[in-house]
Amino acid sequence: MNAVFFNMITAVRSIRQLYGNTEAEIASRYGLSKVESAVLAYLYNNPGHDTLSDISYGRRIKKANASVAVTMLERKGFLGKKGDERDRRVTHLFPLPPASDFLNELSAATDDLLVKLLAGFDADDISQLDCFMRRLEDNARMAL
C-alpha cells in the first residue's frame, strides 16, 4: 500500500476514534445513544441542514436509525420538529433548550481536541490543511 495513502487512512481513523470516544463519553452522561448524539451534533454544526435526509446523508446513518433516534430525542425533550411552510412533506428538526448543556459540553470538548490535534501547526499549516482536507473530501465524493 502506498505510504501516503496509509498515513492518511491511519490519521483519519485515529481522529475519528478520538472524537467518537469523546462524543460517547459525553453522550452517556446525558443518557443519549451514539446515534442520538450524532443527530444533535449534526444539527448543531450544520444550520440549515435540518431534515432527516440531511442527517442521514451527512452523518452516514441509515434513515431508519436516524428516525428512531429523532423519536427518542423528542421523547426526552431534546428535539423539536416544525413542518416546512412551502412543502408539507418536509419536516425541520431543531435542538430544544434541554439539549444545550450536552451541545455546549460537546463543543468545548471538540475545541480542546482540536487544540491537541493541531499542536505545533502554525496558521499557514492550518489553512493548508483545511484546503487539502476539503479537496480530499471533494475527490472522495466524486469517486463514490
Salt bridges, closest charged atoms under 4 A:
GLU23 OE1 - ARG59 NH2 3.56
GLU25 OE2 - ARG29 NH1 3.36
GLU36 OE1 - LYS76 NZ 2.75
ASP50 OD1 - HIS92 ND1 2.67
GLU74 OE1 - LYS81 NZ 3.41
ASP84 OD2 - HIS92 NE2 2.61
GLU85 OE2 - LYS82 NZ 4.00
ASP87 OD1 - ARG89 NE 3.00
GLU105 OE2 - ARG29 NH2 1.97
ASP130 OD2 - ARG134 NE 3.10
GLU137 OE2 - ARG141 NH2 2.65
